[in-house]
Amino acid sequence: MVLGRILAIDYGSKRVGLAVSDPLRIIASSLEAVHSKDVIDFLKVYLNKEKVDIIVVGEPKTLMNVKSDSARFIDPFVVHLQRTFPNVKIERYDERFTSSIAQQTMLLGGMKKKDRKIKQNVDKISATIILQDYMEFIKYKGG
């Protein structure tokens, strides 16, 4: 049985960071950052070319473990995803701290200051962190 890739989404009201696993689901790599209005069209093209079994959408929560204000944008997006891609499993995954971890990763990785200020880089790295964490989670839970 051939597994499909796992695709992660860091959804923002302006931009969406995307990351994808390799076919063996070992490595998470950044894919793209697209405008939020274009993400469904981008995904239609991508899923037409690549086998994707799971789409993981970052779920923003507060430190008190409740949905943050930005959930009001993300919840309708997830419903739209489920309707558009009914054969793909849609998962939500806690995305707390991914933006700050992405900033720290860029800094420690030696990325130049002007490149760290490019919001698309933060979005793609945040999506990659969500995906890597999710893959670790399913590996340890036995999925």
Backbone as a printed PyTorch tensor [residue, N CA C, xyz], in Angstrom:
tensor([[[  0.8420,  -1.1890,   0.0000],
         [  0.0000,   0.0000,   0.0000],
         [  0.8850,   1.2500,   0.0000]],

        [[  0.6200,   2.1300,  -0.9050],
         [  1.3810,   3.3750,  -1.0110],
         [  0.6560,   4.4620,  -0.2320]],

        [[  1.3780,   5.0590,   0.6810],
         [  0.8030,   6.1550,   1.4570],
         [  0.8780,   7.4460,   0.6620]],

        [[ -0.1050,   8.2900,   0.8800],
         [ -0.0530,   9.6220,   0.3020],
         [  0.7080,  10.5520,   1.2270]],

        [[  1.0280,  11.6870,   0.7080],
         [  1.7280,  12.7010,   1.4960],
         [  0.7870,  13.2960,   2.5420]],

        [[  1.3860,  13.9840,   3.4900],
         [  0.6400,  14.7890,   4.4480],
         [  0.9670,  16.2400,   4.1240]],

        [[ -0.0400,  17.0610,   4.0230],
         [  0.1340,  18.4690,   3.7100],
         [ -0.3240,  19.2830,   4.9110]],

        [[  0.4630,  20.2690,   5.3110],
         [  0.1080,  21.1090,   6.4570],
         [ -0.1640,  22.5290,   5.9980]],

        [[ -1.0980,  23.1530,   6.6890],
         [ -1.5110,  24.5140,   6.3720],
         [ -1.4240,  25.3840,   7.6170]],

        [[ -0.7000,  26.4850,   7.4770],
         [ -0.7020,  27.5350,   8.4970],
         [ -1.5400,  28.6570,   7.8990]],

        [[ -2.8190,  28.6960,   8.2790],
         [ -3.7790,  29.5990,   7.6470],
         [ -3.7640,  30.9630,   8.3160]],

        [[ -3.6430,  31.9800,   7.4890],
         [ -3.7450,  33.3550,   7.9500],
         [ -4.7490,  34.0910,   7.0870]],

        [[ -5.2760,  35.1840,   7.5740],
         [ -6.2920,  35.9120,   6.8090],
         [ -5.7260,  36.5080,   5.5210]],

        [[ -4.4050,  36.7370,   5.4790],
         [ -3.7820,  37.2820,   4.2690],
         [ -3.0130,  36.2210,   3.4810]],

        [[ -2.2000,  35.4490,   4.1940],
         [ -1.3530,  34.4510,   3.5580],
         [ -1.5140,  33.1020,   4.2250]],

        [[ -1.2060,  32.0720,   3.4310],
         [ -1.2850,  30.7000,   3.9180],
         [  0.0540,  30.0280,   3.6470]],

        [[  0.6650,  29.5250,   4.7160],
         [  1.8950,  28.7610,   4.5670],
         [  1.5530,  27.3030,   4.3590]],

        [[  2.2680,  26.6630,   3.4430],
         [  2.0180,  25.2620,   3.1170],
         [  3.3130,  24.4710,   3.2410]],

        [[  3.1910,  23.2780,   3.7760],
         [  4.3220,  22.3590,   3.8770],
         [  3.8140,  20.9760,   3.5240]],

        [[  4.7310,  20.1120,   3.0970],
         [  4.3280,  18.7750,   2.6640],
         [  5.3750,  17.7600,   3.0950]],

        [[  4.9100,  16.5550,   3.3580],
         [  5.8350,  15.4720,   3.6910],
         [  6.3460,  14.8350,   2.4090]],

        [[  7.4160,  14.0850,   2.5430],
         [  7.8620,  13.2490,   1.4370],
         [  6.9040,  12.0530,   1.3650]],

        [[  6.9520,  11.2560,   0.2950],
         [  6.0140,  10.1330,   0.1850],
         [  6.1170,   9.1130,   1.3190]],

        [[  7.2790,   9.0070,   1.9560],
         [  7.4310,   8.0630,   3.0630],
         [  7.0280,   8.6680,   4.4100]],

        [[  6.6440,   9.9300,   4.3930],
         [  6.2060,  10.6480,   5.5930],
         [  7.2940,  10.7250,   6.6590]],

        [[  8.5030,  10.9780,   6.2160],
         [  9.6320,  11.0880,   7.1410],
         [ 10.0570,  12.5420,   7.2940]],

        [[ 10.1050,  13.2680,   6.1800],
         [ 10.6410,  14.6320,   6.1710],
         [  9.5340,  15.6300,   5.8340]],

        [[  9.4790,  16.7050,   6.6010],
         [  8.5610,  17.8140,   6.3170],
         [  9.3430,  18.9100,   5.6080]],

        [[  8.8000,  19.3960,   4.5000],
         [  9.4560,  20.4560,   3.7390],
         [  8.4700,  21.5670,   3.4490]],

        [[  8.9750,  22.7980,   3.4650],
         [  8.0950,  23.9020,   3.1000],
         [  7.7410,  23.7670,   1.6270]],

        [[  6.5280,  24.1630,   1.3020],
         [  6.0410,  24.0350,  -0.0700],
         [  5.8810,  25.4080,  -0.7140]],

        [[  5.0580,  26.2530,  -0.0870],
         [  4.7190,  27.5320,  -0.7100],
         [  4.0190,  28.4030,   0.3160]],

        [[  3.9600,  29.6800,   0.0370],
         [  3.1000,  30.6130,   0.7650],
         [  2.2570,  31.2930,  -0.3010]],

        [[  0.9520,  31.1970,  -0.1500],
         [  0.0430,  31.7670,  -1.1480],
         [ -0.9450,  32.6940,  -0.4560]],

        [[ -1.5370,  33.5770,  -1.2300],
         [ -2.5690,  34.4610,  -0.6940],
         [ -3.7550,  33.5980,  -0.2790]],

        [[ -4.3940,  33.9500,   0.8040],
         [ -5.4890,  33.1200,   1.3250],
         [ -6.6110,  32.9190,   0.3150]],

        [[ -6.8450,  33.9030,  -0.5430],
         [ -7.9210,  33.7520,  -1.5370],
         [ -7.5510,  32.7490,  -2.6320]],

        [[ -6.2600,  32.4220,  -2.7620],
         [ -5.7940,  31.5240,  -3.8140],
         [ -5.4970,  30.1050,  -3.3320]],

        [[ -5.6210,  29.8550,  -2.0380],
         [ -5.1430,  28.5760,  -1.5020],
         [ -5.9480,  27.3830,  -2.0160]],

        [[ -7.2440,  27.4950,  -2.1390],
         [ -8.0480,  26.3630,  -2.6110],
         [ -7.6670,  26.0090,  -4.0440]],

        [[ -7.5090,  27.0180,  -4.9020],
         [ -7.0980,  26.7540,  -6.2880],
         [ -5.7080,  26.1150,  -6.3330]],

        [[ -4.7940,  26.6100,  -5.5000],
         [ -3.4540,  26.0300,  -5.4280],
         [ -3.5450,  24.5590,  -5.0180]],

        [[ -4.3570,  24.2740,  -3.9930],
         [ -4.4850,  22.9000,  -3.5080],
         [ -5.1290,  21.9820,  -4.5450]],

        [[ -6.0850,  22.4870,  -5.2990],
         [ -6.7040,  21.6680,  -6.3530],
         [ -5.6490,  21.2070,  -7.3600]],

        [[ -4.7900,  22.1280,  -7.7680],
         [ -3.7310,  21.7880,  -8.7230],
         [ -2.7480,  20.8060,  -8.0810]],

        [[ -2.3340,  21.0870,  -6.8530],
         [ -1.3330,  20.2460,  -6.1910],
         [ -1.8770,  18.8400,  -5.9550]],

        [[ -3.0980,  18.7380,  -5.4280],
         [ -3.6790,  17.4240,  -5.1470],
         [ -4.0100,  16.6540,  -6.4210]],

        [[ -4.1070,  17.3440,  -7.5180],
         [ -4.3060,  16.6720,  -8.7960],
         [ -3.0100,  16.0110,  -9.2670]],

        [[ -1.8520,  16.5720,  -8.8410],
         [ -0.5420,  16.0480,  -9.2360],
         [  0.0160,  15.0490,  -8.2210]],

        [[ -0.2540,  15.2830,  -6.9410],
         [  0.3360,  14.4880,  -5.8630],
         [ -0.7420,  13.8050,  -5.0410]],

        [[ -0.4340,  12.5930,  -4.5810],
         [ -1.3590,  11.8810,  -3.7000],
         [ -1.1840,  12.4220,  -2.2740]],

        [[ -2.2400,  13.0080,  -1.7550],
         [ -2.2450,  13.5420,  -0.3960],
         [ -3.3850,  12.8700,   0.3560]],

        [[ -3.0570,  12.2020,   1.4660],
         [ -4.0650,  11.5050,   2.2630],
         [ -4.6140,  12.3570,   3.3960]],

        [[ -3.7690,  13.2380,   3.9190],
         [ -4.1410,  14.0210,   5.0970],
         [ -3.7400,  15.4790,   4.8870]],

        [[ -4.6560,  16.3740,   5.2170],
         [ -4.3360,  17.8020,   5.2840],
         [ -4.4580,  18.1980,   6.7500]],

        [[ -3.3830,  18.7290,   7.2910],
         [ -3.3470,  19.1640,   8.6860],
         [ -3.4260,  20.6880,   8.7000]],

        [[ -4.4220,  21.2000,   9.4000],
         [ -4.6030,  22.6430,   9.4910],
         [ -4.2580,  23.0790,  10.9110]],

        [[ -3.3650,  24.0400,  11.0000],
         [ -2.9870,  24.5580,  12.3070],
         [ -4.1860,  25.1460,  13.0210]],

        [[ -4.3340,  24.7760,  14.2760],
         [ -5.4410,  25.2750,  15.1000],
         [ -4.8780,  26.2440,  16.1350]],

        [[ -5.2070,  27.5150,  15.9870],
         [ -4.6700,  28.5090,  16.9210],
         [ -5.4030,  28.4590,  18.2670]],

        [[ -4.6170,  28.3380,  19.3130],
         [ -5.1820,  28.3050,  20.6640],
         [ -4.4500,  29.3060,  21.5430]],

        [[ -5.1300,  29.7040,  22.5950],
         [ -4.5030,  30.5920,  23.5710],
         [ -3.7170,  29.7460,  24.5660]],

        [[ -3.0080,  30.4150,  25.4520],
         [ -2.2870,  29.6910,  26.5000],
         [ -3.2270,  28.9480,  27.4390]],

        [[ -4.5040,  29.3510,  27.4410],
         [ -5.5030,  28.6840,  28.2820],
         [ -6.1410,  27.4980,  27.5520]],

        [[ -5.5840,  27.1330,  26.3910],
         [ -6.0260,  25.9870,  25.6000],
         [ -7.4440,  26.1380,  25.0410]],

        [[ -7.8270,  27.3640,  24.7280],
         [ -9.1020,  27.6110,  24.0530],
         [ -8.7950,  28.2520,  22.6990]],

        [[ -9.7310,  28.1380,  21.7700],
         [ -9.5310,  28.7050,  20.4400],
         [ -9.2440,  30.1950,  20.5320]],

        [[ -8.3010,  30.6500,  19.7240],
         [ -7.9860,  32.0760,  19.7060],
         [ -8.9610,  32.7950,  18.7680]],

        [[ -8.8560,  34.1170,  18.7370],
         [ -9.7420,  34.9270,  17.9000],
         [ -9.6410,  34.5740,  16.4210]],

        [[ -8.4670,  34.1730,  15.9750],
         [ -8.3000,  33.8790,  14.5460],
         [ -9.0320,  32.6180,  14.1100]],

        [[ -9.5480,  31.8610,  15.0540],
         [-10.3220,  30.6610,  14.6960],
         [-11.5570,  31.0180,  13.8790]],

        [[-12.0340,  32.2380,  14.0170],
         [-13.2340,  32.6300,  13.2640],
         [-12.9710,  32.6550,  11.7580]],

        [[-11.6880,  32.7860,  11.3450],
         [-11.3310,  32.7040,   9.9320],
         [-11.0490,  31.2600,   9.5220]],

        [[-10.4530,  30.5240,  10.4260],
         [ -9.9680,  29.1870,  10.1050],
         [-11.0960,  28.1540,  10.0820]],

        [[-12.0430,  28.2390,  11.0000],
         [-13.1280,  27.2510,  11.0420],
         [-13.9040,  27.1880,   9.7270]],

        [[-14.3260,  28.3260,   9.1450],
         [-15.0140,  28.2440,   7.8530],
         [-14.1090,  27.7140,   6.7340]],

        [[-12.8140,  28.0260,   6.8080],
         [-11.8710,  27.5190,   5.8230],
         [-11.8060,  25.9920,   5.8920]],

        [[-11.7750,  25.4430,   7.0990],
         [-11.7110,  23.9870,   7.2640],
         [-12.9720,  23.3340,   6.6940]],

        [[-14.1230,  23.9360,   6.9270],
         [-15.3720,  23.4130,   6.3510],
         [-15.2880,  23.4280,   4.8210]],

        [[-14.7680,  24.5130,   4.2740],
         [-14.6020,  24.6220,   2.8220],
         [-13.6420,  23.5460,   2.2980]],

        [[-12.5640,  23.3010,   3.0220],
         [-11.6170,  22.2460,   2.6530],
         [-12.3110,  20.8840,   2.6150]],

        [[-13.0850,  20.5930,   3.6610],
         [-13.7670,  19.2980,   3.7530],
         [-14.7430,  19.1010,   2.5930]],

        [[-15.4180,  20.1640,   2.2030],
         [-16.3660,  20.0740,   1.0890],
         [-15.6460,  19.9500,  -0.2570]],

        [[-14.5280,  20.6370,  -0.3970],
         [-13.7930,  20.6400,  -1.6580],
         [-13.0120,  19.3440,  -1.8680]],

        [[-12.4890,  18.7870,  -0.7770],
         [-11.6750,  17.5630,  -0.8560],
         [-12.2570,  16.4830,   0.0520]],

        [[-13.4320,  15.9450,  -0.2950],
         [-14.1070,  15.0020,   0.6020],
         [-13.3610,  13.6800,   0.8020]],

        [[-12.4290,  13.3480,  -0.0850],
         [-11.6920,  12.0820,   0.0330],
         [-10.3680,  12.2260,   0.7840]],

        [[-10.1100,  13.4230,   1.2950],
         [ -8.8760,  13.6760,   2.0360],
         [ -9.2460,  13.9020,   3.5040]],

        [[ -8.5350,  13.2250,   4.3780],
         [ -8.7540,  13.4030,   5.8140],
         [ -8.2350,  14.7870,   6.2160]],

        [[ -9.0770,  15.5510,   6.8970],
         [ -8.6860,  16.8760,   7.3730],
         [ -8.5150,  16.7980,   8.8880]],

        [[ -7.3400,  17.1610,   9.3580],
         [ -7.0300,  17.1250,  10.7900],
         [ -6.7250,  18.5410,  11.2610]],

        [[ -7.0420,  18.8090,  12.5020],
         [ -6.6230,  20.0660,  13.1450],
         [ -5.4770,  19.7250,  14.0900]],

        [[ -4.5090,  20.6480,  14.1970],
         [ -3.3670,  20.4010,  15.0680],
         [ -2.9240,  21.7110,  15.7000]],

        [[ -2.6830,  21.6610,  16.9760],
         [ -2.3000,  22.8310,  17.7680],
         [ -1.0850,  23.5310,  17.1500]],

        [[ -1.2390,  24.8200,  16.8920],
         [ -0.1460,  25.5750,  16.2780],
         [  0.4510,  26.6230,  17.2050]],

        [[  0.1650,  26.5140,  18.4960],
         [  0.7230,  27.5030,  19.4170],
         [  2.2380,  27.5810,  19.2790]],

        [[  2.7220,  28.7800,  19.2720],
         [  4.1540,  29.1040,  19.2720],
         [  4.8670,  28.8360,  17.9510]],

        [[  4.1610,  28.3700,  16.9100],
         [  4.8810,  28.0380,  15.6780],
         [  5.5100,  29.2680,  15.0370]],

        [[  4.8430,  30.4170,  15.0890],
         [  5.4430,  31.6190,  14.4870],
         [  6.7070,  32.0400,  15.2190]],

        [[  6.6750,  31.9770,  16.5440],
         [  7.8800,  32.3610,  17.2870],
         [  8.9830,  31.3150,  17.1080]],

        [[  8.6270,  30.0370,  17.0090],
         [  9.6240,  28.9990,  16.7410],
         [ 10.2040,  29.2010,  15.3390]],

        [[  9.3540,  29.5720,  14.3870],
         [  9.8270,  29.8280,  13.0170],
         [ 10.8260,  30.9790,  13.0080]],

        [[ 10.5060,  32.0640,  13.7330],
         [ 11.4310,  33.2040,  13.8130],
         [ 12.7650,  32.7640,  14.4070]],

        [[ 12.7040,  31.9910,  15.4810],
         [ 13.9190,  31.5180,  16.1410],
         [ 14.7170,  30.5940,  15.2190]],

        [[ 14.0140,  29.7430,  14.4800],
         [ 14.6670,  28.8250,  13.5400],
         [ 15.4080,  29.6000,  12.4620]],

        [[ 14.7750,  30.6450,  11.9340],
         [ 15.4250,  31.4530,  10.9040],
         [ 16.6620,  32.1490,  11.4660]],

        [[ 16.5550,  32.6520,  12.6800],
         [ 17.6750,  33.3320,  13.3190],
         [ 18.8360,  32.3650,  13.5430]],

        [[ 18.5230,  31.2050,  14.1400],
         [ 19.5680,  30.2150,  14.4180],
         [ 20.1340,  29.6080,  13.1470]],

        [[ 19.3220,  29.5840,  12.0950],
         [ 19.7830,  29.0470,  10.8230],
         [ 20.6370,  30.0180,  10.0340]],

        [[ 20.8130,  31.2260,  10.5660],
         [ 21.6730,  32.1990,   9.9190],
         [ 21.0100,  32.9790,   8.7980]],

        [[ 19.6810,  32.9600,   8.7490],
         [ 18.9920,  33.7040,   7.7010],
         [ 19.1960,  35.1940,   7.9190]],

        [[ 19.4600,  35.8920,   6.8430],
         [ 19.6970,  37.3280,   6.9260],
         [ 18.4490,  38.0560,   7.4100]],

        [[ 18.6710,  39.1900,   8.0700],
         [ 17.5760,  39.9530,   8.6570],
         [ 16.5110,  40.3220,   7.6200]],

        [[ 16.9400,  40.7440,   6.4350],
         [ 15.9490,  41.1300,   5.4170],
         [ 15.1000,  39.9310,   4.9960]],

        [[ 15.6740,  38.7230,   4.9800],
         [ 14.9150,  37.5210,   4.6240],
         [ 13.9850,  37.0910,   5.7600]],

        [[ 14.3960,  37.3480,   7.0060],
         [ 13.5340,  37.0060,   8.1440],
         [ 12.3050,  37.9020,   8.1980]],

        [[ 12.3890,  39.0930,   7.5870],
         [ 11.2560,  40.0130,   7.6030],
         [ 10.2260,  39.6750,   6.5210]],

        [[ 10.5690,  38.7870,   5.6230],
         [  9.6340,  38.3780,   4.5710],
         [  8.6140,  37.4290,   5.2040]],

        [[  7.3850,  37.8940,   5.2920],
         [  6.3380,  37.1530,   6.0030],
         [  6.0960,  35.7650,   5.4140]],

        [[  6.2630,  35.6190,   4.0980],
         [  6.0430,  34.3270,   3.4740],
         [  6.9980,  33.2700,   4.0280]],

        [[  8.2230,  33.6910,   4.3720],
         [  9.1770,  32.7470,   4.9490],
         [  8.6840,  32.2360,   6.2960]],

        [[  8.1640,  33.1340,   7.1140],
         [  7.6260,  32.7310,   8.4210],
         [  6.4540,  31.7770,   8.2240]],

        [[  5.5710,  32.0800,   7.2690],
         [  4.3950,  31.2400,   7.0280],
         [  4.7900,  29.8320,   6.5850]],

        [[  5.7530,  29.7390,   5.6740],
         [  6.1820,  28.4200,   5.1830],
         [  6.8680,  27.6220,   6.2840]],

        [[  7.7090,  28.2850,   7.0510],
         [  8.4050,  27.5810,   8.1370],
         [  7.4180,  27.1760,   9.2230]],

        [[  6.4450,  28.0270,   9.5210],
         [  5.4230,  27.6750,  10.5140],
         [  4.6530,  26.4340,  10.0690]],

        [[  4.2810,  26.3790,   8.7990],
         [  3.5770,  25.2010,   8.2780],
         [  4.4600,  23.9580,   8.3850]],

        [[  5.7470,  24.1240,   8.1330],
         [  6.6760,  22.9960,   8.2270],
         [  6.7800,  22.5000,   9.6710]],

        [[  6.7890,  23.4230,  10.6170],
         [  6.8470,  23.0450,  12.0380],
         [  5.5700,  22.3130,  12.4430]],

        [[  4.4170,  22.8120,  12.0080],
         [  3.1490,  22.1340,  12.2840],
         [  3.2050,  20.7090,  11.7430]],

        [[  3.6700,  20.5630,  10.5100],
         [  3.7300,  19.2400,   9.8830],
         [  4.6960,  18.3140,  10.6060]],

        [[  5.8790,  18.8150,  10.9320],
         [  6.8650,  17.9800,  11.6180],
         [  6.3360,  17.5250,  12.9780]],

        [[  5.7230,  18.4470,  13.7230],
         [  5.1360,  18.0870,  15.0220],
         [  4.0250,  17.0530,  14.8520]],

        [[  3.1810,  17.2470,  13.8460],
         [  2.0810,  16.3080,  13.6010],
         [  2.6250,  14.9170,  13.2490]],

        [[  3.6400,  14.8660,  12.4080],
         [  4.2090,  13.5640,  12.0290],
         [  4.8420,  12.8660,  13.2310]],

        [[  5.4880,  13.6290,  14.1020],
         [  6.0340,  13.0470,  15.3330],
         [  4.9100,  12.5140,  16.2200]],

        [[  3.8310,  13.2880,  16.3010],
         [  2.6770,  12.9000,  17.1090],
         [  2.0910,  11.5790,  16.6120]],

        [[  1.8340,  11.4490,  15.3120],
         [  1.2260,  10.2220,  14.8080],
         [  2.2020,   9.0440,  14.8890]],

        [[  3.5020,   9.3230,  14.7750],
         [  4.4930,   8.2560,  14.9000],
         [  4.4640,   7.6790,  16.3120]],

        [[  4.4030,   8.5540,  17.3050],
         [  4.4320,   8.0780,  18.6860],
         [  3.0860,   7.5280,  19.1660]],

        [[  2.0210,   7.9590,  18.5410],
         [  0.7260,   7.4040,  18.9400],
         [  0.4550,   6.0840,  18.2020]],

        [[  1.3400,   5.7680,  17.2520],
         [  1.2110,   4.4980,  16.5570],
         [  0.3920,   4.5570,  15.2940]],

        [[  0.2140,   5.7680,  14.7390],
         [ -0.5740,   5.9190,  13.5190],
         [  0.2820,   5.8970,  12.3740]]])
